[in-house]
Amino acid sequence: MNAFENWFCGSSLWRGITERKILPWMLSGYSLGDNVLELGAGPGATTQELRRRARRVTSLEYDHSFAARLGARFHKTNVSVLQGDAAALPFPNGVFSSVIAMLVLHHLKSQEQQERAFAEIHRVLRPGGAFLALEIGDGWLQRFGHIKSTFVPVAPASAFARLTSLGFSKIVVDMQRAAFRICALRAREA
């Protein structure tokens, strides 16, 4: 992430927007369950809200310094923080009731890395578990905001095929202004 993204994602403005608008929209119609995995926690705006809504939250952050600060902030709470890669999750199969990815997927370095992350998310979800993601569309403003940062946009129209091929079901993509949410369930075992 670049300096602007780091500043904005750590701001009280972003925390307020996340709390009052974005997370309620992302979760609308879905249950987090008791054991949530948050990918790309960053400075923790979403983490703070998830810990109020779930019994247990595991936050995975790629950047070591963010992970260290977040771990210290949520020490001795219902949040565990690990440094790691969304495309190579360090968890056993089927342990999470839901996986949340707030503005994370476009920071993965390639579509192949996004595919590996989708496969890993499917692997660590329990049958019937929900994958909920928020992403931004591709446009000049989004590209400008990501100068000196990774920006590999996820095309909303591609989500259905990409997730279906991995075994997700009930896939929904909802647009709202310049953002969209992806909601998908890991199919229940027969």
Steps between C-alpha positions, in 0.01 A plus 500: 500500500615854436520784756153632411338157544681447832384839625141467379447141618625599846285812524200552727301592188562153350424327832168686519405419141595136558295478819187682386477425128736249342502209744121502554456490119760224459338285768139566401327163457799296623615360832861529614468198728731443794847486340586775249812536287579855395743534209711814459421657835722805440465749786195316637191708417307187405661292774354725769150451363535127435609434858171650619301273271674162534622283785843451342685695228828404336655791310761424237715788378775479238700800625711411803483846662120520467469148643725585796309821582165326462614209717602740777173694469279190530716307748286307751177546304297266279730591207809306394733673254741323265732621229442303180393478138137466386617274216661252742286489814667336802182334629351151485207415274146602596565697820334838432131582496567803277781681321500878453718682246450876517682672209764225490466312174618784277823515704598147396772519234323307221178329402679169562571606857133599535403152376728337759343721769148400390601132514654546845191682625283212377732249669493663845124566502265254666228356275228767485748770605487844341766686305430873501717749313485870423684629195523815291452521128764586246517865405738792470432621858565154647820466296612848609438407864722195456808667349806321642271226628376169363167532320365193318127567484251216522240527225157462664375300199779244546419413862228244424710284268816532709327395822269235350800318356637460854181360652332814635124529465231766539735765365370856507670814373336826607609841371477819703653813349869430430513189719358151484460211740552137421311246710543127452443188705711189516264228386384264771645150476257235374 
